[in-house]
Amino acid sequence: MTFPLLFCSFFILLLMGVPIAVALILSSALVISFLPHLNYEFIVQGFVSSLDSFPLLAVLLFTLTGNLMIYLGV
């Protein structure tokens, strides 16, 4: 049930002209909302714990430093 719902909602959103990233988020949220055994706190905890990564933070700060250097004219 989840597999057809995921892909059908994704392709319907794409046909409506929604950007791909937003279509992925909305179709995934739709499927997650229909799964009775998943808890919303568990999903949010998974999102937050996946962002607690040193390499991801290093890439973000490297990009921020590069933009600051361009803006300040270094």
mmCIF file of the N, C-alpha and C atoms, coordinates in Angstrom:
data_MODEL
# 
_entry.id   MODEL 
# 
loop_
_atom_site.group_PDB 
_atom_site.id 
_atom_site.type_symbol 
_atom_site.label_atom_id 
_atom_site.label_alt_id 
_atom_site.label_comp_id 
_atom_site.label_asym_id 
_atom_site.label_entity_id 
_atom_site.label_seq_id 
_atom_site.pdbx_PDB_ins_code 
_atom_site.Cartn_x 
_atom_site.Cartn_y 
_atom_site.Cartn_z 
_atom_site.occupancy 
_atom_site.B_iso_or_equiv 
_atom_site.pdbx_formal_charge 
_atom_site.auth_seq_id 
_atom_site.auth_comp_id 
_atom_site.auth_asym_id 
_atom_site.auth_atom_id 
_atom_site.pdbx_PDB_model_num 
ATOM 1   N N  . MET A 1 1  ? 0.814  -1.194 0.000   1.00 0.00 ? 1  MET A N  1 
ATOM 2   C CA . MET A 1 1  ? 0.000  0.000  0.000   1.00 0.00 ? 1  MET A CA 1 
ATOM 3   C C  . MET A 1 1  ? 0.858  1.259  0.000   1.00 0.00 ? 1  MET A C  1 
ATOM 4   N N  . THR A 1 2  ? 1.978  1.228  0.704   1.00 0.00 ? 2  THR A N  1 
ATOM 5   C CA . THR A 1 2  ? 2.792  2.434  0.798   1.00 0.00 ? 2  THR A CA 1 
ATOM 6   C C  . THR A 1 2  ? 3.556  2.712  -0.490  1.00 0.00 ? 2  THR A C  1 
ATOM 7   N N  . PHE A 1 3  ? 3.995  1.662  -1.169  1.00 0.00 ? 3  PHE A N  1 
ATOM 8   C CA . PHE A 1 3  ? 4.769  1.839  -2.397  1.00 0.00 ? 3  PHE A CA 1 
ATOM 9   C C  . PHE A 1 3  ? 3.967  2.536  -3.491  1.00 0.00 ? 3  PHE A C  1 
ATOM 10  N N  . PRO A 1 4  ? 2.760  2.088  -3.815  1.00 0.00 ? 4  PRO A N  1 
ATOM 11  C CA . PRO A 1 4  ? 1.988  2.812  -4.848  1.00 0.00 ? 4  PRO A CA 1 
ATOM 12  C C  . PRO A 1 4  ? 1.591  4.215  -4.409  1.00 0.00 ? 4  PRO A C  1 
ATOM 13  N N  . LEU A 1 5  ? 1.271  4.397  -3.136  1.00 0.00 ? 5  LEU A N  1 
ATOM 14  C CA . LEU A 1 5  ? 0.893  5.718  -2.645  1.00 0.00 ? 5  LEU A CA 1 
ATOM 15  C C  . LEU A 1 5  ? 2.058  6.692  -2.757  1.00 0.00 ? 5  LEU A C  1 
ATOM 16  N N  . LEU A 1 6  ? 3.260  6.231  -2.445  1.00 0.00 ? 6  LEU A N  1 
ATOM 17  C CA . LEU A 1 6  ? 4.437  7.084  -2.517  1.00 0.00 ? 6  LEU A CA 1 
ATOM 18  C C  . LEU A 1 6  ? 4.699  7.541  -3.947  1.00 0.00 ? 6  LEU A C  1 
ATOM 19  N N  . PHE A 1 7  ? 4.737  6.586  -4.883  1.00 0.00 ? 7  PHE A N  1 
ATOM 20  C CA . PHE A 1 7  ? 5.078  6.946  -6.252  1.00 0.00 ? 7  PHE A CA 1 
ATOM 21  C C  . PHE A 1 7  ? 3.949  7.674  -6.968  1.00 0.00 ? 7  PHE A C  1 
ATOM 22  N N  . CYS A 1 8  ? 2.711  7.290  -6.700  1.00 0.00 ? 8  CYS A N  1 
ATOM 23  C CA . CYS A 1 8  ? 1.595  7.998  -7.329  1.00 0.00 ? 8  CYS A CA 1 
ATOM 24  C C  . CYS A 1 8  ? 1.529  9.449  -6.855  1.00 0.00 ? 8  CYS A C  1 
ATOM 25  N N  . SER A 1 9  ? 1.683  9.667  -5.552  1.00 0.00 ? 9  SER A N  1 
ATOM 26  C CA . SER A 1 9  ? 1.647  11.040 -5.050  1.00 0.00 ? 9  SER A CA 1 
ATOM 27  C C  . SER A 1 9  ? 2.839  11.839 -5.564  1.00 0.00 ? 9  SER A C  1 
ATOM 28  N N  . PHE A 1 10 ? 4.007  11.203 -5.688  1.00 0.00 ? 10 PHE A N  1 
ATOM 29  C CA . PHE A 1 10 ? 5.183  11.891 -6.204  1.00 0.00 ? 10 PHE A CA 1 
ATOM 30  C C  . PHE A 1 10 ? 4.982  12.323 -7.651  1.00 0.00 ? 10 PHE A C  1 
ATOM 31  N N  . PHE A 1 11 ? 4.488  11.404 -8.491  1.00 0.00 ? 11 PHE A N  1 
ATOM 32  C CA . PHE A 1 11 ? 4.309  11.742 -9.901  1.00 0.00 ? 11 PHE A CA 1 
ATOM 33  C C  . PHE A 1 11 ? 3.156  12.713 -10.122 1.00 0.00 ? 11 PHE A C  1 
ATOM 34  N N  . ILE A 1 12 ? 2.132  12.648 -9.297  1.00 0.00 ? 12 ILE A N  1 
ATOM 35  C CA . ILE A 1 12 ? 1.041  13.628 -9.401  1.00 0.00 ? 12 ILE A CA 1 
ATOM 36  C C  . ILE A 1 12 ? 1.547  15.023 -9.051  1.00 0.00 ? 12 ILE A C  1 
ATOM 37  N N  . LEU A 1 13 ? 2.370  15.108 -8.006  1.00 0.00 ? 13 LEU A N  1 
ATOM 38  C CA . LEU A 1 13 ? 2.941  16.402 -7.647  1.00 0.00 ? 13 LEU A CA 1 
ATOM 39  C C  . LEU A 1 13 ? 3.882  16.925 -8.735  1.00 0.00 ? 13 LEU A C  1 
ATOM 40  N N  . LEU A 1 14 ? 4.638  16.030 -9.366  1.00 0.00 ? 14 LEU A N  1 
ATOM 41  C CA . LEU A 1 14 ? 5.511  16.461 -10.456 1.00 0.00 ? 14 LEU A CA 1 
ATOM 42  C C  . LEU A 1 14 ? 4.704  16.956 -11.647 1.00 0.00 ? 14 LEU A C  1 
ATOM 43  N N  . LEU A 1 15 ? 3.599  16.277 -11.966 1.00 0.00 ? 15 LEU A N  1 
ATOM 44  C CA . LEU A 1 15 ? 2.757  16.709 -13.071 1.00 0.00 ? 15 LEU A CA 1 
ATOM 45  C C  . LEU A 1 15 ? 2.079  18.044 -12.781 1.00 0.00 ? 15 LEU A C  1 
ATOM 46  N N  . MET A 1 16 ? 1.885  18.351 -11.490 1.00 0.00 ? 16 MET A N  1 
ATOM 47  C CA . MET A 1 16 ? 1.292  19.639 -11.119 1.00 0.00 ? 16 MET A CA 1 
ATOM 48  C C  . MET A 1 16 ? 2.306  20.773 -11.205 1.00 0.00 ? 16 MET A C  1 
ATOM 49  N N  . GLY A 1 17 ? 3.585  20.460 -11.400 1.00 0.00 ? 17 GLY A N  1 
ATOM 50  C CA . GLY A 1 17 ? 4.605  21.486 -11.535 1.00 0.00 ? 17 GLY A CA 1 
ATOM 51  C C  . GLY A 1 17 ? 5.312  21.833 -10.245 1.00 0.00 ? 17 GLY A C  1 
ATOM 52  N N  . VAL A 1 18 ? 5.178  20.997 -9.241  1.00 0.00 ? 18 VAL A N  1 
ATOM 53  C CA . VAL A 1 18 ? 5.855  21.222 -7.960  1.00 0.00 ? 18 VAL A CA 1 
ATOM 54  C C  . VAL A 1 18 ? 7.332  20.862 -8.140  1.00 0.00 ? 18 VAL A C  1 
ATOM 55  N N  . PRO A 1 19 ? 8.261  21.628 -7.558  1.00 0.00 ? 19 PRO A N  1 
ATOM 56  C CA . PRO A 1 19 ? 9.690  21.265 -7.656  1.00 0.00 ? 19 PRO A CA 1 
ATOM 57  C C  . PRO A 1 19 ? 9.960  19.881 -7.072  1.00 0.00 ? 19 PRO A C  1 
ATOM 58  N N  . ILE A 1 20 ? 11.015 19.253 -7.568  1.00 0.00 ? 20 ILE A N  1 
ATOM 59  C CA . ILE A 1 20 ? 11.292 17.862 -7.210  1.00 0.00 ? 20 ILE A CA 1 
ATOM 60  C C  . ILE A 1 20 ? 11.532 17.707 -5.710  1.00 0.00 ? 20 ILE A C  1 
ATOM 61  N N  . ALA A 1 21 ? 12.279 18.601 -5.103  1.00 0.00 ? 21 ALA A N  1 
ATOM 62  C CA . ALA A 1 21 ? 12.574 18.492 -3.671  1.00 0.00 ? 21 ALA A CA 1 
ATOM 63  C C  . ALA A 1 21 ? 11.298 18.597 -2.842  1.00 0.00 ? 21 ALA A C  1 
ATOM 64  N N  . VAL A 1 22 ? 10.423 19.513 -3.199  1.00 0.00 ? 22 VAL A N  1 
ATOM 65  C CA . VAL A 1 22 ? 9.166  19.675 -2.462  1.00 0.00 ? 22 VAL A CA 1 
ATOM 66  C C  . VAL A 1 22 ? 8.265  18.468 -2.685  1.00 0.00 ? 22 VAL A C  1 
ATOM 67  N N  . ALA A 1 23 ? 8.264  17.928 -3.911  1.00 0.00 ? 23 ALA A N  1 
ATOM 68  C CA . ALA A 1 23 ? 7.457  16.742 -4.196  1.00 0.00 ? 23 ALA A CA 1 
ATOM 69  C C  . ALA A 1 23 ? 7.936  15.542 -3.397  1.00 0.00 ? 23 ALA A C  1 
ATOM 70  N N  . LEU A 1 24 ? 9.250  15.403 -3.258  1.00 0.00 ? 24 LEU A N  1 
ATOM 71  C CA . LEU A 1 24 ? 9.786  14.308 -2.439  1.00 0.00 ? 24 LEU A CA 1 
ATOM 72  C C  . LEU A 1 24 ? 9.377  14.449 -0.981  1.00 0.00 ? 24 LEU A C  1 
ATOM 73  N N  . ILE A 1 25 ? 9.470  15.662 -0.456  1.00 0.00 ? 25 ILE A N  1 
ATOM 74  C CA . ILE A 1 25 ? 9.124  15.895 0.949   1.00 0.00 ? 25 ILE A CA 1 
ATOM 75  C C  . ILE A 1 25 ? 7.642  15.661 1.185   1.00 0.00 ? 25 ILE A C  1 
ATOM 76  N N  . LEU A 1 26 ? 6.799  16.201 0.309   1.00 0.00 ? 26 LEU A N  1 
ATOM 77  C CA . LEU A 1 26 ? 5.351  16.071 0.518   1.00 0.00 ? 26 LEU A CA 1 
ATOM 78  C C  . LEU A 1 26 ? 4.869  14.634 0.340   1.00 0.00 ? 26 LEU A C  1 
ATOM 79  N N  . SER A 1 27 ? 5.394  13.924 -0.653  1.00 0.00 ? 27 SER A N  1 
ATOM 80  C CA . SER A 1 27 ? 4.960  12.541 -0.845  1.00 0.00 ? 27 SER A CA 1 
ATOM 81  C C  . SER A 1 27 ? 5.438  11.658 0.306   1.00 0.00 ? 27 SER A C  1 
ATOM 82  N N  . SER A 1 28 ? 6.644  11.914 0.803   1.00 0.00 ? 28 SER A N  1 
ATOM 83  C CA . SER A 1 28 ? 7.134  11.147 1.953   1.00 0.00 ? 28 SER A CA 1 
ATOM 84  C C  . SER A 1 28 ? 6.321  11.454 3.206   1.00 0.00 ? 28 SER A C  1 
ATOM 85  N N  . ALA A 1 29 ? 5.980  12.722 3.410   1.00 0.00 ? 29 ALA A N  1 
ATOM 86  C CA . ALA A 1 29 ? 5.172  13.086 4.574   1.00 0.00 ? 29 ALA A CA 1 
ATOM 87  C C  . ALA A 1 29 ? 3.784  12.469 4.490   1.00 0.00 ? 29 ALA A C  1 
ATOM 88  N N  . LEU A 1 30 ? 3.239  12.377 3.286   1.00 0.00 ? 30 LEU A N  1 
ATOM 89  C CA . LEU A 1 30 ? 1.927  11.753 3.114   1.00 0.00 ? 30 LEU A CA 1 
ATOM 90  C C  . LEU A 1 30 ? 1.965  10.280 3.486   1.00 0.00 ? 30 LEU A C  1 
ATOM 91  N N  . VAL A 1 31 ? 2.985  9.577  3.028   1.00 0.00 ? 31 VAL A N  1 
ATOM 92  C CA . VAL A 1 31 ? 3.100  8.149  3.334   1.00 0.00 ? 31 VAL A CA 1 
ATOM 93  C C  . VAL A 1 31 ? 3.362  7.939  4.822   1.00 0.00 ? 31 VAL A C  1 
ATOM 94  N N  . ILE A 1 32 ? 4.211  8.770  5.410   1.00 0.00 ? 32 ILE A N  1 
ATOM 95  C CA . ILE A 1 32 ? 4.510  8.631  6.837   1.00 0.00 ? 32 ILE A CA 1 
ATOM 96  C C  . ILE A 1 32 ? 3.259  8.878  7.677   1.00 0.00 ? 32 ILE A C  1 
ATOM 97  N N  . SER A 1 33 ? 2.411  9.801  7.240   1.00 0.00 ? 33 SER A N  1 
ATOM 98  C CA . SER A 1 33 ? 1.204  10.089 8.018   1.00 0.00 ? 33 SER A CA 1 
ATOM 99  C C  . SER A 1 33 ? 0.209  8.933  7.981   1.00 0.00 ? 33 SER A C  1 
ATOM 100 N N  . PHE A 1 34 ? 0.272  8.077  6.950   1.00 0.00 ? 34 PHE A N  1 
ATOM 101 C CA . PHE A 1 34 ? -0.634 6.937  6.860   1.00 0.00 ? 34 PHE A CA 1 
ATOM 102 C C  . PHE A 1 34 ? -0.109 5.675  7.540   1.00 0.00 ? 34 PHE A C  1 
ATOM 103 N N  . LEU A 1 35 ? 1.137  5.685  7.996   1.00 0.00 ? 35 LEU A N  1 
ATOM 104 C CA . LEU A 1 35 ? 1.681  4.514  8.674   1.00 0.00 ? 35 LEU A CA 1 
ATOM 105 C C  . LEU A 1 35 ? 1.325  4.583  10.160  1.00 0.00 ? 35 LEU A C  1 
ATOM 106 N N  . PRO A 1 36 ? 0.541  3.641  10.649  1.00 0.00 ? 36 PRO A N  1 
ATOM 107 C CA . PRO A 1 36 ? 0.054  3.742  12.030  1.00 0.00 ? 36 PRO A CA 1 
ATOM 108 C C  . PRO A 1 36 ? 1.105  3.413  13.091  1.00 0.00 ? 36 PRO A C  1 
ATOM 109 N N  . HIS A 1 37 ? 2.127  2.636  12.747  1.00 0.00 ? 37 HIS A N  1 
ATOM 110 C CA . HIS A 1 37 ? 3.081  2.217  13.764  1.00 0.00 ? 37 HIS A CA 1 
ATOM 111 C C  . HIS A 1 37 ? 4.245  3.185  13.938  1.00 0.00 ? 37 HIS A C  1 
ATOM 112 N N  . LEU A 1 38 ? 4.311  4.244  13.132  1.00 0.00 ? 38 LEU A N  1 
ATOM 113 C CA . LEU A 1 38 ? 5.384  5.224  13.294  1.00 0.00 ? 38 LEU A CA 1 
ATOM 114 C C  . LEU A 1 38 ? 4.916  6.392  14.144  1.00 0.00 ? 38 LEU A C  1 
ATOM 115 N N  . ASN A 1 39 ? 5.778  6.826  15.017  1.00 0.00 ? 39 ASN A N  1 
ATOM 116 C CA . ASN A 1 39 ? 5.498  7.939  15.909  1.00 0.00 ? 39 ASN A CA 1 
ATOM 117 C C  . ASN A 1 39 ? 6.187  9.189  15.346  1.00 0.00 ? 39 ASN A C  1 
ATOM 118 N N  . TYR A 1 40 ? 5.539  10.339 15.424  1.00 0.00 ? 40 TYR A N  1 
ATOM 119 C CA . TYR A 1 40 ? 6.119  11.564 14.879  1.00 0.00 ? 40 TYR A CA 1 
ATOM 120 C C  . TYR A 1 40 ? 7.372  11.982 15.623  1.00 0.00 ? 40 TYR A C  1 
ATOM 121 N N  . GLU A 1 41 ? 7.436  11.746 16.921  1.00 0.00 ? 41 GLU A N  1 
ATOM 122 C CA . GLU A 1 41 ? 8.641  12.083 17.674  1.00 0.00 ? 41 GLU A CA 1 
ATOM 123 C C  . GLU A 1 41 ? 9.835  11.264 17.191  1.00 0.00 ? 41 GLU A C  1 
ATOM 124 N N  . PHE A 1 42 ? 9.583  10.015 16.821  1.00 0.00 ? 42 PHE A N  1 
ATOM 125 C CA . PHE A 1 42 ? 10.634 9.148  16.309  1.00 0.00 ? 42 PHE A CA 1 
ATOM 126 C C  . PHE A 1 42 ? 11.174 9.684  14.984  1.00 0.00 ? 42 PHE A C  1 
ATOM 127 N N  . ILE A 1 43 ? 10.304 10.181 14.134  1.00 0.00 ? 43 ILE A N  1 
ATOM 128 C CA . ILE A 1 43 ? 10.708 10.710 12.832  1.00 0.00 ? 43 ILE A CA 1 
ATOM 129 C C  . ILE A 1 43 ? 11.527 11.986 13.010  1.00 0.00 ? 43 ILE A C  1 
ATOM 130 N N  . VAL A 1 44 ? 11.059 12.888 13.876  1.00 0.00 ? 44 VAL A N  1 
ATOM 131 C CA . VAL A 1 44 ? 11.780 14.137 14.114  1.00 0.00 ? 44 VAL A CA 1 
ATOM 132 C C  . VAL A 1 44 ? 13.137 13.852 14.744  1.00 0.00 ? 44 VAL A C  1 
ATOM 133 N N  . GLN A 1 45 ? 13.191 12.897 15.654  1.00 0.00 ? 45 GLN A N  1 
ATOM 134 C CA . GLN A 1 45 ? 14.459 12.539 16.275  1.00 0.00 ? 45 GLN A CA 1 
ATOM 135 C C  . GLN A 1 45 ? 15.434 11.992 15.237  1.00 0.00 ? 45 GLN A C  1 
ATOM 136 N N  . GLY A 1 46 ? 14.936 11.227 14.277  1.00 0.00 ? 46 GLY A N  1 
ATOM 137 C CA . GLY A 1 46 ? 15.797 10.721 13.207  1.00 0.00 ? 46 GLY A CA 1 
ATOM 138 C C  . GLY A 1 46 ? 16.339 11.835 12.338  1.00 0.00 ? 46 GLY A C  1 
ATOM 139 N N  . PHE A 1 47 ? 15.502 12.831 12.022  1.00 0.00 ? 47 PHE A N  1 
ATOM 140 C CA . PHE A 1 47 ? 15.967 13.965 11.233  1.00 0.00 ? 47 PHE A CA 1 
ATOM 141 C C  . PHE A 1 47 ? 17.055 14.747 11.964  1.00 0.00 ? 47 PHE A C  1 
ATOM 142 N N  . VAL A 1 48 ? 16.826 15.020 13.233  1.00 0.00 ? 48 VAL A N  1 
ATOM 143 C CA . VAL A 1 48 ? 17.777 15.825 14.006  1.00 0.00 ? 48 VAL A CA 1 
ATOM 144 C C  . VAL A 1 48 ? 19.077 15.066 14.215  1.00 0.00 ? 48 VAL A C  1 
ATOM 145 N N  . SER A 1 49 ? 19.007 13.773 14.504  1.00 0.00 ? 49 SER A N  1 
ATOM 146 C CA . SER A 1 49 ? 20.230 13.010 14.733  1.00 0.00 ? 49 SER A CA 1 
ATOM 147 C C  . SER A 1 49 ? 21.032 12.838 13.449  1.00 0.00 ? 49 SER A C  1 
ATOM 148 N N  . SER A 1 50 ? 20.370 12.836 12.280  1.00 0.00 ? 50 SER A N  1 
ATOM 149 C CA . SER A 1 50 ? 21.123 12.730 11.032  1.00 0.00 ? 50 SER A CA 1 
ATOM 150 C C  . SER A 1 50 ? 21.847 14.029 10.707  1.00 0.00 ? 50 SER A C  1 
ATOM 151 N N  . LEU A 1 51 ? 21.374 15.151 11.233  1.00 0.00 ? 51 LEU A N  1 
ATOM 152 C CA . LEU A 1 51 ? 22.049 16.424 11.005  1.00 0.00 ? 51 LEU A CA 1 
ATOM 153 C C  . LEU A 1 51 ? 23.196 16.663 11.970  1.00 0.00 ? 51 LEU A C  1 
ATOM 154 N N  . ASP A 1 52 ? 23.319 15.832 12.997  1.00 0.00 ? 52 ASP A N  1 
ATOM 155 C CA . ASP A 1 52 ? 24.379 15.979 13.988  1.00 0.00 ? 52 ASP A CA 1 
ATOM 156 C C  . ASP A 1 52 ? 25.617 15.227 13.511  1.00 0.00 ? 52 ASP A C  1 
ATOM 157 N N  . SER A 1 53 ? 26.204 15.722 12.438  1.00 0.00 ? 53 SER A N  1 
ATOM 158 C CA . SER A 1 53 ? 27.338 15.058 11.824  1.00 0.00 ? 53 SER A CA 1 
ATOM 159 C C  . SER A 1 53 ? 28.440 16.083 11.586  1.00 0.00 ? 53 SER A C  1 
ATOM 160 N N  . PHE A 1 54 ? 29.666 15.748 11.986  1.00 0.00 ? 54 PHE A N  1 
ATOM 161 C CA . PHE A 1 54 ? 30.773 16.685 11.820  1.00 0.00 ? 54 PHE A CA 1 
ATOM 162 C C  . PHE A 1 54 ? 31.087 16.969 10.352  1.00 0.00 ? 54 PHE A C  1 
ATOM 163 N N  . PRO A 1 55 ? 31.127 15.966 9.460   1.00 0.00 ? 55 PRO A N  1 
ATOM 164 C CA . PRO A 1 55 ? 31.409 16.297 8.049   1.00 0.00 ? 55 PRO A CA 1 
ATOM 165 C C  . PRO A 1 55 ? 30.358 17.212 7.424   1.00 0.00 ? 55 PRO A C  1 
ATOM 166 N N  . LEU A 1 56 ? 29.096 17.028 7.752   1.00 0.00 ? 56 LEU A N  1 
ATOM 167 C CA . LEU A 1 56 ? 28.073 17.921 7.219   1.00 0.00 ? 56 LEU A CA 1 
ATOM 168 C C  . LEU A 1 56 ? 28.247 19.335 7.754   1.00 0.00 ? 56 LEU A C  1 
ATOM 169 N N  . LEU A 1 57 ? 28.581 19.451 9.014   1.00 0.00 ? 57 LEU A N  1 
ATOM 170 C CA . LEU A 1 57 ? 28.820 20.764 9.603   1.00 0.00 ? 57 LEU A CA 1 
ATOM 171 C C  . LEU A 1 57 ? 30.060 21.415 8.997   1.00 0.00 ? 57 LEU A C  1 
ATOM 172 N N  . ALA A 1 58 ? 31.103 20.621 8.694   1.00 0.00 ? 58 ALA A N  1 
ATOM 173 C CA . ALA A 1 58 ? 32.313 21.169 8.093   1.00 0.00 ? 58 ALA A CA 1 
ATOM 174 C C  . ALA A 1 58 ? 32.033 21.708 6.693   1.00 0.00 ? 58 ALA A C  1 
ATOM 175 N N  . VAL A 1 59 ? 31.215 21.016 5.907   1.00 0.00 ? 59 VAL A N  1 
ATOM 176 C CA . VAL A 1 59 ? 30.870 21.495 4.572   1.00 0.00 ? 59 VAL A CA 1 
ATOM 177 C C  . VAL A 1 59 ? 30.093 22.796 4.666   1.00 0.00 ? 59 VAL A C  1 
ATOM 178 N N  . LEU A 1 60 ? 29.144 22.863 5.584   1.00 0.00 ? 60 LEU A N  1 
ATOM 179 C CA . LEU A 1 60 ? 28.361 24.082 5.764   1.00 0.00 ? 60 LEU A CA 1 
ATOM 180 C C  . LEU A 1 60 ? 29.239 25.256 6.180   1.00 0.00 ? 60 LEU A C  1 
ATOM 181 N N  . LEU A 1 61 ? 30.110 25.044 7.145   1.00 0.00 ? 61 LEU A N  1 
ATOM 182 C CA . LEU A 1 61 ? 30.969 26.127 7.608   1.00 0.00 ? 61 LEU A CA 1 
ATOM 183 C C  . LEU A 1 61 ? 32.009 26.519 6.560   1.00 0.00 ? 61 LEU A C  1 
ATOM 184 N N  . PHE A 1 62 ? 32.487 25.559 5.763   1.00 0.00 ? 62 PHE A N  1 
ATOM 185 C CA . PHE A 1 62 ? 33.411 25.876 4.681   1.00 0.00 ? 62 PHE A CA 1 
ATOM 186 C C  . PHE A 1 62 ? 32.735 26.767 3.646   1.00 0.00 ? 62 PHE A C  1 
ATOM 187 N N  . THR A 1 63 ? 31.487 26.467 3.305   1.00 0.00 ? 63 THR A N  1 
ATOM 188 C CA . THR A 1 63 ? 30.737 27.283 2.362   1.00 0.00 ? 63 THR A CA 1 
ATOM 189 C C  . THR A 1 63 ? 30.481 28.673 2.940   1.00 0.00 ? 63 THR A C  1 
ATOM 190 N N  . LEU A 1 64 ? 30.126 28.738 4.213   1.00 0.00 ? 64 LEU A N  1 
ATOM 191 C CA . LEU A 1 64 ? 29.907 30.029 4.866   1.00 0.00 ? 64 LEU A CA 1 
ATOM 192 C C  . LEU A 1 64 ? 31.181 30.865 4.875   1.00 0.00 ? 64 LEU A C  1 
ATOM 193 N N  . THR A 1 65 ? 32.311 30.238 5.146   1.00 0.00 ? 65 THR A N  1 
ATOM 194 C CA . THR A 1 65 ? 33.578 30.956 5.156   1.00 0.00 ? 65 THR A CA 1 
ATOM 195 C C  . THR A 1 65 ? 33.925 31.483 3.760   1.00 0.00 ? 65 THR A C  1 
ATOM 196 N N  . GLY A 1 66 ? 33.689 30.679 2.742   1.00 0.00 ? 66 GLY A N  1 
ATOM 197 C CA . GLY A 1 66 ? 33.943 31.128 1.378   1.00 0.00 ? 66 GLY A CA 1 
ATOM 198 C C  . GLY A 1 66 ? 33.071 32.305 0.992   1.00 0.00 ? 66 GLY A C  1 
ATOM 199 N N  . ASN A 1 67 ? 31.797 32.273 1.362   1.00 0.00 ? 67 ASN A N  1 
ATOM 200 C CA . ASN A 1 67 ? 30.904 33.395 1.066   1.00 0.00 ? 67 ASN A CA 1 
ATOM 201 C C  . ASN A 1 67 ? 31.315 34.653 1.828   1.00 0.00 ? 67 ASN A C  1 
ATOM 202 N N  . LEU A 1 68 ? 31.743 34.503 3.066   1.00 0.00 ? 68 LEU A N  1 
ATOM 203 C CA . LEU A 1 68 ? 32.212 35.649 3.832   1.00 0.00 ? 68 LEU A CA 1 
ATOM 204 C C  . LEU A 1 68 ? 33.467 36.263 3.216   1.00 0.00 ? 68 LEU A C  1 
ATOM 205 N N  . MET A 1 69 ? 34.371 35.395 2.739   1.00 0.00 ? 69 MET A N  1 
ATOM 206 C CA . MET A 1 69 ? 35.593 35.898 2.118   1.00 0.00 ? 69 MET A CA 1 
ATOM 207 C C  . MET A 1 69 ? 35.283 36.639 0.824   1.00 0.00 ? 69 MET A C  1 
ATOM 208 N N  . ILE A 1 70 ? 34.330 36.161 0.059   1.00 0.00 ? 70 ILE A N  1 
ATOM 209 C CA . ILE A 1 70 ? 33.942 36.847 -1.176  1.00 0.00 ? 70 ILE A CA 1 
ATOM 210 C C  . ILE A 1 70 ? 33.285 38.181 -0.835  1.00 0.00 ? 70 ILE A C  1 
ATOM 211 N N  . TYR A 1 71 ? 32.406 38.171 0.156   1.00 0.00 ? 71 TYR A N  1 
ATOM 212 C CA . TYR A 1 71 ? 31.679 39.399 0.534   1.00 0.00 ? 71 TYR A CA 1 
ATOM 213 C C  . TYR A 1 71 ? 32.620 40.455 1.085   1.00 0.00 ? 71 TYR A C  1 
ATOM 214 N N  . LEU A 1 72 ? 33.604 40.029 1.875   1.00 0.00 ? 72 LEU A N  1 
ATOM 215 C CA . LEU A 1 72 ? 34.522 40.977 2.498   1.00 0.00 ? 72 LEU A CA 1 
ATOM 216 C C  . LEU A 1 72 ? 35.682 41.375 1.604   1.00 0.00 ? 72 LEU A C  1 
ATOM 217 N N  . GLY A 1 73 ? 35.836 40.689 0.478   1.00 0.00 ? 73 GLY A N  1 
ATOM 218 C CA . GLY A 1 73 ? 36.879 41.049 -0.472  1.00 0.00 ? 73 GLY A CA 1 
ATOM 219 C C  . GLY A 1 73 ? 38.266 40.566 -0.094  1.00 0.00 ? 73 GLY A C  1 
ATOM 220 N N  . VAL A 1 74 ? 38.345 39.425 0.539   1.00 0.00 ? 74 VAL A N  1 
ATOM 221 C CA . VAL A 1 74 ? 39.650 38.884 0.940   1.00 0.00 ? 74 VAL A CA 1 
ATOM 222 C C  . VAL A 1 74 ? 40.345 38.283 -0.265  1.00 0.00 ? 74 VAL A C  1 
# 
